[in-house]
Amino acid sequence: EIVLTQSPGTLSLSPGERATLSCRASQSVSSNYLAWYQQKPGQAPRLLIYGASSRATGIPDRFSGSGSGTDFTLTISRLEPEDFAVYYCQDYGNSPLYTFGQGTKLEIK
Amino acid sequence: EVQLLESGGDLVLPGGSLRLSCAASGFTFSNYAMYWVRQTPGKGLEWVSAITTSGGGTYYADSVKGRFTISRDNSKNTLFLQMNSLRAEDTALYYCARRFCSGGTCSSIPFDYWGQGTLVTVSS
């Protein structure tokens, strides 16, 4: 079973700054089937990125994903107030097992 | 509009049982594999179970294997999770989610829609 480790645990930044979130897998993610989700308090997770680098429908282009193999990154180019939330990565290349990382909290500095 | 609406969450004693439902609307339910994902209060996400489009294939996380049973009724556009022998550590918000699959192949897009969740509390 793949283990996903996200870093940092908490990231404190200001609106307008650039955010870089990391997700490292214990073994290679098959087909680069790595997704990123955003979750705000009291809401269900929302799909942001799939296939490591493809934006989901309706996701602003300030969100981008990159990486392959075992190292993946979610970048938010210029933070908007609504971007402060918890972000999770997910391996879905090992279907039907779907592993999530432990999350990174992006908070306002 | 795509909607997934979970129900059935409740307070239950350890060792008890509960049946969760997820009513789907706004899409062709039988074209989607369905999933249960749970989130413990203040903590992260854990995949619990999956079921193929026809219901012929079911899968479970080790933490629930042998205690939980996933099923679906495509005629009623509804997903179920039968939870038996419940433990305190099963306390969580349970979400259902979908993934498009056709002809035995699933889309490269994972969980594109989620419900709002139903809360299960296991406590004496």
Interface residues (C-beta under 8 A of the other chain):
Chain A: S31 Y33 A35 Y37 Q43 A44 P45 R46 L47 Y50 G51 S54 A56 T57 Y88 Q90 Y92 S95 P96 L97 Y98 T99 F100 G101 Q102 G103
Chain B: Y35 V37 G44 L45 E46 W47 A50 G57 Y59 A61 Y95 R99 C106 S108 I109 P110 F111 D112 W114 G115 Q116 G117
